[in-house]
Amino acid sequence: MRMRLIVCLGLAVLIAAAFYYQAALNRQPPDTEQIVALLEKGQFAVERKDVRAAFSLISRDYHDSVGLNYTSVRAYIVDAMRSDAQPDVTIMRPAIRIKGDKAEVEARVLVTDLKGAEQPLFDHDLIISLRKEKARKYLIFSTHAWRIAAVEGLQGVMSEF
């Protein structure tokens, strides 16, 4: 009985060590690739109306020149996802500029309704400010992830709501 316990504990330690070693070797891709992946994740989250995925991209320190913060952005996202529209998101000509742990993406964002609405739901040039923040990988390992810290270019958009 005691031998089984020792063997089980030994196996658990080996598995944990192998998991940790694999995670340490699993290096993050370059910043540009991470930012492109963030944009794609946001695009797919809006198209699938996945509030959790969309909101995972927003920094808790979000604030912009329109006066939106983390809480108010959450309300807008939830409200937008409840609409009957079937959104199709296109991010055109993204220009990514990275400076250390901060970055900007300048792009035209077009959201149309696949249900056949004549007018686009959203068609604006935006400047998306990103910040690299502490995060967890596999809930255990400390890492960093890019998050949206602000969006500029929403002044005309907010008057539409």
N, C-alpha and C positions, 0 to 999 in steps of 0.2 A: 504494500500500500504506500509506504513511504517512498519507495523507489519510483512508483508511478507519479507521485506528486513532484519529485525532483525532475523527472523526465519532462513532465508537462510544463513546469516552470522554465526549464531550460529551453524548450521549444518556443515558449512565449517570448522569452528574451531574444532568441534568434530571429523570430518573426518580426519583433519590434525593431531590432537592429537593422534587418533587411529593409523594412519599410522606411525607416529614417534615412538609411543610405540611399535608397532609390529617390526619395524626396529631395535629398541634398543634391543628387546628380541632376535632377529634373530642373534645370535652370530655366529662367523665364526668357522668352524671346525678346528681341530688341524692342525698345520703346515704341518705335514707329509701328511695328507689327501689333503690339499690344493696343495701341490707340485705334488702329484700323479694326481690330477685333472688337473693341468697345463700340465703335460706330455701327458695325454689323450687328452686334448684339442688340443695340438700341433699335435699329431698323427692324429686326425680326420681332422684337418685343412689342413694338407698336403694331406691326402687321398681325400678330397673333393675339393682340390685346392682353398681353401678359404683364399685369401691373407689377408683380414682384420682380420680374426680370428687368423691367424698365427702371424701377425705383432703385435697384441694386447698383445702378450706374451713377446715382446722384450722391454727392458729398453731403454729409450732415452739416457742413459749414456753408452750404450753398447760399449765395445771395447775389443779386444782380441790380442793375441800375433802375429797373422797373419797380423794385421793392419786394420782389419775391424772395422767399427763403425756403428752407427744407420743407416746412409744414405746408406752406401755400402751394408749392410745386406738387407735393403729394396730392393735394385736393384737386388740382387741375388735371393731373395724370389720371386719377380715378374717374373724374367726371368725363374726360375725353374717351376713356376706354368703355364707358357705358353707352356711348352713342351707337346708333344703328349702322353707322358707316362701316364699310369694309376697307380699311386703309391700305394703300400701297405707297411705300416710302422710297424716294430716290434721293440719294445724297450726291450732288453734282460737284465736280471739281474740288474735292477736299484738299486744302493746302495745310499741311501740318508743320508747325514750328515748335521745336522742343528746346527749352532752356532749363536744364537741370531737372528738378522735380515739378516743373510747371510746363504747360504746353498750351498752344492755341490751335484750333482747327477752324479755318475759314472756309465756308461752303454754302452753296445754295441748297436748301432743303425743300423738296416738293412732295406733298402728300396728296394723293388723289383718292377718290372713292371708287372702288372696283364695282360698286353697284350701279355705276353709270351717271353720277352727278356731273353736270357740265363744267362747273367751276371747281378748281382744286380746293381742297380743304385747307391747305397751307402752302404758300409759295413765297419764301423769304430768304434773303442772305443773312446768315448768322455767323457770329464769332463765338465759338464754344471754348471756354477756358477750362482746362483740366489741371488736376493736381494729383500727384502720386501720394497715396495715403497708406498708412499701415493697414494690413489685412491679414487674414488667416487662410492657410491652405490646408485642406482636410481637417479643419477646426483645430489643428495642433500647431502647425508650423507657421512661424511669423514670416510674412512676405510684404510686398507692396503692390498696390493696384491703382490704376488710373481711375479717377472719378470726375464727374462734371461738377465744377465749382461755381460756374456762372455761364449765362448765355446772353450775349448782347445782340440786339437787333429785334427784340420783341416789343419795342415801343408801339409800333403800328398794329401788331398782332393783338395785344392786350385790349385795345379799343374795340376789337371785333367781338370780344366775349361779353 
